[in-house]
Amino acid sequence: MKKMNMMCAALAAILAVTMTGCGMNQTADTTAEHAVVTETQTESAAETEETAAETEAEATETEAAAEESAIEAVALSQSTNSDDAQDTDSELFTKRDLAQTADLSDAETITVADGKTIDITAEGVYVISGSAKDCTIRVNADDTAKIQLVLDGVSITNSDFPAIYVLSADKVFLTTTDSENTLTVSGQFRADGDTNTDAVIYSKDDLVLNGTGTLTINSKAGNGVSGKDDLKITGGTYNVTAALDSFEANDSISIADGTFHITTEKDGFHCENDEAEGTITILGGSYTISGGSDGMQACALLQIDGGTMDITAPEGLEATYVRINGGDISITASDDGINASAGSNAYEVAVEINGGNLNVAVGQGDTDAIDSNGSVYVNGGTVNITAQMSAFDYDRTAEFNGGTIIINGTEVSEIPQSMMGGGMRGGMGGMRGGFGSMDGADDEMQGGMRGGFGGRSRGML
């Protein structure tokens, strides 16, 4: 009986070692392998209990060390400069990006003047006011400098050069006070050495637009705003009239909020670069866009999570991958309401609708409400289509997994294929092989490339 009690105690000790926290499994397994008890060979229960106690103490010490390291990591993260620390509500914007007013405690005040170039060369906050002709605010600072230009009732009219010209900085914030501000370039843009300036606001580095006031931009022969890096907008009211794109960037356009009244002969928002990349992400805001080409066009991914949009253009939304997660979107198009066409090999060619309210109306002729040179996925939301020719046109597959689809007033239970061969009309749909994506490769991309941007995407390479 005594021998049996000793065996039970030994087994209990072994079980306790095995169940010790995660990270000690290997030690527990090793102990179990060597803790063999037979009738002819017994192990002292006291020794086994002592070993178990030591093992548990080691595990507790390890867990404590891990917890201490985690606390140190959090403390280090919280000590990061607030300009660079990500806001908890969004992985796209810093706290300073989202702040709609500037800290003016150490600000310098500048008044614009006719025929004057105002050079900003040092990090800081600059409050700009006044009215002038042929005046440029030129930022040429160190590539680590953060510059904040606060527009406080400023009006600049130039004939051939940007009103705000960013040559070098880490990031430039363009913030409006509760005021009316107007920037205009009335003629053709002239080059600055090797730089072909083409916008009223032209920036070679990261640019953030925010504030509580109104900024009116008139570009008679070019773009309204051109960012050759990342462009972010988090607040303010913008009235833009442009001969080319109203807002244009090379790498990304990210918008948290703002009110936009846009009239353009080209695109309302346009993003692409020489590497066949470029993404647009919309989290909110109010948009009224009258475009000569596209309401919004991204080379790679166009993602809409919220906001209110009223778009009138030949094509409303266009990208390699168009994803709609939310928002109230109304599109009136003379060609395709939404168009997914191959422009980047980083994403599957597709339209994905997961939520929101989408109203698309297209007229007579060779028109498609939703046209994909790849696939269509409807997983949620309400899609209301008015189309005399084609409601859906896709080259590969269509999945209707949830939500509501209404075509010309009638709710449908599946996605119809209104017209085959739509990819040929798009000019790119039949040429996916030109991007190195033969049919077999496309099949491999189906499951893995329906991702998102900044953690919301499942498929960016």
C-alpha positions in Angstrom: 0.0 0.0 0.0 2.9 2.3 0.9 4.5 1.6 -2.5 1.2 2.4 -4.3 1.0 5.8 -2.5 4.5 6.6 -3.5 3.7 5.7 -7.1 0.5 8.0 -7.1 2.6 10.8 -5.6 5.2 10.5 -8.3 2.6 10.4 -11.1 0.9 13.5 -9.6 4.2 15.3 -9.6 4.9 14.4 -13.2 1.4 15.6 -14.2 2.1 19.0 -12.4 5.3 19.4 -14.4 3.6 18.6 -17.7 0.9 21.2 -17.0 3.3 24.0 -16.2 2.8 27.2 -18.4 3.4 27.4 -22.2 7.2 27.7 -22.8 7.9 24.8 -20.4 6.4 22.0 -22.5 9.8 20.8 -23.6 11.0 20.6 -20.0 7.9 18.8 -19.0 8.2 16.2 -21.8 11.8 15.6 -20.9 10.9 15.1 -17.2 8.1 12.7 -18.1 10.5 10.6 -20.3 12.9 10.1 -17.4 10.3 9.7 -14.6 9.7 5.9 -15.0 8.3 4.0 -12.0 8.0 0.3 -11.9 7.5 -2.2 -9.1 11.3 -3.0 -9.1 12.5 0.6 -9.6 10.8 3.4 -7.7 11.7 7.0 -7.5 11.6 8.9 -4.2 8.3 10.9 -4.1 10.0 13.6 -2.1 12.8 14.0 -4.8 10.1 14.2 -7.5 8.1 16.8 -5.7 11.2 18.8 -5.1 12.0 18.6 -8.9 8.5 19.7 -9.7 8.7 22.6 -7.3 12.0 23.8 -8.9 10.5 23.5 -12.4 7.4 25.5 -11.4 9.7 28.2 -9.8 11.7 28.4 -13.1 8.5 28.7 -15.1 7.2 31.5 -12.8 10.5 33.3 -13.1 10.4 33.0 -16.9 6.8 34.3 -17.1 7.8 37.2 -14.8 10.7 38.1 -17.0 8.5 37.9 -20.1 5.9 40.2 -18.5 8.6 42.7 -17.5 10.0 42.7 -21.1 6.5 43.3 -22.4 6.0 46.2 -20.0 9.3 47.7 -21.1 8.3 47.4 -24.7 5.0 49.2 -24.1 6.8 51.9 -22.2 9.3 52.3 -25.0 6.4 52.5 -27.6 4.6 55.1 -25.5 7.7 57.2 -25.3 8.0 57.5 -29.1 7.7 61.1 -30.5 4.0 61.9 -30.9 4.6 63.0 -34.5 5.5 59.4 -35.4 3.3 57.4 -33.0 0.3 55.8 -34.6 -3.1 56.9 -33.3 -5.1 54.1 -31.7 -8.1 54.7 -33.9 -6.2 54.2 -37.2 -3.0 52.6 -38.4 -2.8 55.1 -41.2 -2.5 58.4 -39.3 -0.4 59.9 -36.5 -2.0 61.9 -33.8 -0.5 65.1 -35.4 -2.1 64.1 -38.7 -5.5 64.0 -37.1 -5.1 67.2 -35.0 -7.1 69.9 -36.8 -5.5 72.8 -35.0 -1.8 73.7 -34.7 0.2 74.5 -31.6 0.9 78.2 -32.2 2.9 78.8 -29.0 6.2 79.1 -31.0 4.8 79.9 -34.4 6.3 82.4 -36.8 4.0 84.8 -38.6 4.5 85.5 -42.3 2.6 87.9 -44.6 2.7 87.1 -48.3 3.8 89.8 -50.8 3.6 90.3 -54.6 6.5 88.8 -56.5 8.1 87.3 -53.5 9.4 83.8 -52.8 9.1 82.9 -49.1 11.7 80.3 -48.1 11.0 77.9 -45.2 14.2 76.2 -44.3 13.8 75.1 -40.7 11.4 72.9 -38.7 8.6 74.8 -37.1 5.1 76.2 -37.4 4.4 79.1 -39.7 1.2 81.1 -39.8 0.6 82.6 -43.3 -1.8 85.4 -44.2 -2.3 88.2 -46.7 -3.0 88.5 -50.4 -0.4 88.4 -53.2 0.3 87.8 -56.8 3.2 85.7 -58.2 4.2 84.6 -54.7 5.4 81.1 -53.8 5.9 79.6 -50.4 8.9 77.3 -50.9 9.9 74.6 -48.4 13.5 73.5 -48.6 14.4 72.0 -45.3 16.4 69.1 -43.9 14.9 65.7 -44.8 14.1 65.2 -41.1 12.2 68.4 -40.6 8.5 68.6 -39.9 7.0 71.8 -41.3 3.5 73.1 -40.5 2.1 75.8 -42.7 -1.0 77.4 -41.1 -3.2 79.1 -43.7 -5.0 82.0 -41.9 -6.9 83.9 -44.6 -4.3 83.8 -47.4 -4.9 84.4 -51.1 -2.2 83.8 -53.7 -2.7 84.0 -57.5 0.3 82.9 -59.7 0.6 82.8 -63.5 2.8 79.8 -64.0 4.3 78.4 -60.8 3.0 76.6 -57.6 1.7 78.7 -54.8 3.1 76.2 -52.3 6.2 74.3 -53.4 7.8 71.6 -51.2 11.3 70.6 -52.3 12.5 68.9 -49.2 11.2 68.0 -45.7 10.3 64.9 -43.8 6.6 65.9 -43.7 4.7 69.1 -44.4 1.4 69.8 -42.7 -0.9 72.3 -44.5 -3.5 73.4 -41.9 -6.3 75.8 -42.4 -7.6 78.0 -39.5 -11.3 78.8 -39.4 -10.9 81.0 -42.5 -11.2 81.3 -46.2 -8.1 80.6 -48.3 -7.6 80.6 -52.0 -4.7 79.4 -54.1 -4.7 79.9 -57.9 -2.4 79.2 -60.9 -4.0 80.8 -63.9 -1.7 79.6 -66.8 0.6 76.8 -67.9 3.2 75.6 -65.4 6.9 76.3 -66.0 9.6 73.8 -64.9 12.0 74.3 -62.1 15.2 72.9 -63.5 14.6 69.1 -63.9 11.3 69.3 -62.0 8.2 69.7 -64.1 5.9 71.4 -61.7 2.2 70.7 -62.5 0.1 71.7 -59.5 -1.0 74.6 -57.4 0.3 72.7 -54.3 3.3 70.6 -55.4 5.2 68.4 -52.9 8.1 66.1 -53.4 7.7 64.7 -49.8 4.9 63.5 -47.5 2.0 66.0 -47.4 -0.8 66.2 -44.8 -3.9 68.5 -45.4 -6.1 69.2 -42.4 -7.7 72.1 -40.5 -11.0 73.7 -39.7 -11.3 76.2 -42.6 -11.8 76.2 -46.3 -9.2 76.0 -49.0 -10.2 76.8 -52.6 -7.8 75.6 -55.3 -8.0 76.7 -59.0 -5.6 75.1 -61.5 -6.4 76.3 -65.0 -3.8 74.0 -66.8 -2.7 71.4 -64.3 -3.4 69.5 -61.1 -4.8 70.9 -57.9 -2.5 69.1 -55.5 0.4 66.8 -56.5 2.2 64.7 -53.9 5.2 62.7 -55.1 5.1 60.6 -52.0 2.2 60.0 -49.6 -0.8 62.3 -49.4 -3.0 62.3 -46.3 -6.2 64.4 -45.6 -7.8 64.3 -42.3 -10.1 67.4 -42.2 -11.0 70.7 -43.7 -13.2 71.8 -46.7 -11.7 71.8 -50.2 -13.2 73.4 -53.3 -11.0 72.3 -56.2 -11.3 73.1 -59.9 -8.6 71.6 -62.1 -7.7 70.9 -65.7 -6.0 67.6 -64.7 -6.3 65.6 -61.5 -7.7 67.5 -58.4 -5.6 65.4 -56.0 -2.7 63.3 -57.2 -0.1 61.2 -55.4 2.6 58.7 -56.3 2.5 56.2 -53.5 -0.8 56.6 -51.5 -3.7 58.8 -50.8 -5.3 58.2 -47.3 -8.4 60.2 -46.2 -9.9 60.2 -42.7 -12.3 63.1 -43.1 -13.0 66.3 -45.0 -15.5 67.9 -47.3 -14.7 67.9 -51.0 -16.3 69.8 -53.9 -14.4 68.8 -57.0 -14.7 69.8 -60.6 -12.0 68.3 -62.8 -11.4 67.5 -66.4 -9.6 64.3 -65.4 -9.7 62.4 -62.1 -10.9 63.6 -58.7 -8.3 61.4 -56.9 -5.5 59.6 -58.7 -2.7 57.5 -57.3 0.0 55.6 -59.2 3.8 55.4 -59.7 6.3 53.9 -62.0 6.4 50.7 -60.1 2.7 50.0 -60.9 1.7 50.7 -57.4 -0.5 53.3 -55.7 -3.3 52.9 -53.2 -6.3 55.0 -52.2 -7.9 54.4 -48.8 -11.1 56.3 -47.7 -12.2 56.1 -44.1 -14.7 58.9 -44.1 -15.6 62.4 -45.5 -18.1 63.9 -47.9 -17.4 64.0 -51.6 -19.1 65.7 -54.5 -17.1 64.9 -57.7 -17.7 65.9 -61.3 -14.9 64.3 -63.3 -13.9 64.2 -66.9 -12.4 60.7 -66.5 -12.6 58.9 -63.1 -14.0 59.9 -59.8 -11.3 58.0 -58.1 -8.5 55.9 -59.7 -5.8 53.9 -58.0 -3.2 51.8 -59.8 -3.3 49.0 -57.3 -5.9 49.1 -54.5 -8.9 51.4 -54.0 -10.6 50.8 -50.6 -13.6 52.6 -49.2 -14.5 52.0 -45.5 -16.9 54.9 -45.0 -18.0 58.4 -46.1 -20.6 59.9 -48.4 -19.9 60.1 -52.1 -21.8 61.6 -55.1 -19.7 61.0 -58.2 -20.6 61.9 -61.8 -17.9 60.9 -64.3 -17.4 58.5 -67.3 -16.1 56.0 -64.6 -16.8 56.3 -60.9 -14.2 54.1 -59.2 -11.3 52.3 -60.9 -8.4 50.2 -59.7 -6.9 46.8 -60.0 -8.7 45.8 -56.8 -11.7 47.8 -55.7 -12.9 47.0 -52.2 -16.0 48.6 -50.6 -16.4 48.0 -46.9 -18.9 50.8 -46.1 -20.1 54.2 -46.9 -23.0 55.7 -48.9 -21.9 55.9 -52.5 -23.8 57.2 -55.5 -22.3 56.9 -59.0 -23.6 58.2 -62.3 -21.4 57.1 -65.1 -21.4 57.3 -68.9 -19.1 54.2 -69.2 -18.4 51.9 -66.2 -19.6 52.7 -62.7 -17.0 50.6 -61.1 -14.1 49.2 -63.1 -11.5 46.6 -62.0 -8.8 46.5 -64.6 -5.2 45.1 -64.5 -2.8 47.9 -63.6 -0.7 46.2 -60.9 0.5 42.6 -60.4 0.3 43.0 -56.6 -3.5 42.3 -56.5 -6.0 40.1 -58.1 -8.2 42.0 -60.6 -11.5 42.1 -58.8 -14.4 44.1 -57.3 -15.2 43.2 -53.7 -18.3 44.6 -51.8 -18.6 43.8 -48.1 -20.9 46.6 -46.8 -22.3 50.1 -47.3 -25.0 51.4 -49.7 -24.0 51.5 -53.3 -26.1 53.1 -56.0 -24.8 52.9 -59.6 -26.5 54.3 -62.6 -25.2 54.0 -66.2 -26.8 55.1 -69.4 -27.3 53.6 -72.8 -24.5 52.2 -75.0 -21.6 50.1 -74.2 -21.8 50.6 -70.5 -21.4 48.4 -67.4 -22.5 49.3 -63.9 -19.9 47.0 -62.3 -17.2 45.8 -64.7 -14.3 43.5 -63.7 -11.7 42.1 -65.9 -11.3 39.5 -63.3 -13.9 38.5 -60.6 -16.7 40.0 -58.5 -17.3 39.2 -54.8 -20.4 40.5 -53.1 -20.4 39.6 -49.4 -22.6 42.3 -47.9 -24.1 45.7 -48.2 -26.8 46.9 -50.6 -26.0 47.3 -54.3 -28.7 49.1 -56.3 -28.0 49.2 -60.0 -29.8 51.1 -62.8 -28.5 49.9 -66.2 -30.0 49.6 -69.6 -27.2 47.5 -71.1 -25.2 45.7 -68.5 -25.4 45.4 -64.7 -22.4 43.1 -64.1 -19.6 42.2 -66.5 -16.8 39.9 -65.4 -14.2 37.7 -67.0 -13.6 35.1 -64.4 -16.0 34.3 -61.5 -18.7 35.9 -59.5 -19.6 35.1 -55.8 -22.8 36.3 -54.1 -22.3 35.5 -50.4 -24.4 38.0 -48.7 -26.0 41.4 -48.9 -28.7 42.7 -51.3 -28.5 43.2 -55.0 -31.2 45.2 -56.9 -31.1 45.6 -60.6 -33.5 48.0 -62.2 -35.8 47.8 -59.2 -35.8 44.0 -58.9 -33.9 42.1 -56.2 -31.9 39.2 -57.6 -30.5 36.1 -55.9 -27.4 35.7 -58.0 -25.0 37.9 -59.9 -25.9 37.8 -63.6 -23.3 37.8 -66.4 -24.8 40.5 -68.5 -22.3 40.4 -71.3 -19.4 38.2 -72.0 -16.0 39.4 -73.2 -16.1 42.7 -71.3 -12.3 42.5 -70.8 -11.7 43.1 -74.4 -13.5 46.5 -74.3 -11.4 47.5 -71.2 -8.3 47.0 -73.2 -6.5 45.2 -70.4 -8.9 42.4 -69.4 -7.7 40.0 -72.1 -4.1 40.8 -71.5 -3.5 39.6 -67.9 -0.7 37.4 -69.3 1.2 40.6 -70.0 1.5 41.0 -66.2 3.0 37.5 -65.8 -0.4 36.1 -64.8 -1.4 33.2 -67.0 -4.6 31.3 -66.1 -2.8 28.9 -63.8 -1.2 31.8 -61.9 -4.6 33.5 -61.7 -6.1 30.5 -60.1 -3.4 30.5 -57.4 -4.1 34.2 -56.7 -7.8 33.8 -56.2 -7.7 32.8 -52.6 -4.7 34.7 -51.4 -4.9 38.1 -53.0 -8.3 39.3 -51.8 -6.6 41.2 -49.1 -6.6 44.7 -47.8 -4.4 47.7 -46.9 -2.8 48.5 -43.6 -4.0 45.2 -42.0 -7.4 45.1 -43.6 -6.2 43.5 -46.8 -5.7 39.8 -47.1 -3.7 39.7 -50.3 -1.1 42.4 -50.8 2.2 40.8 -51.9 
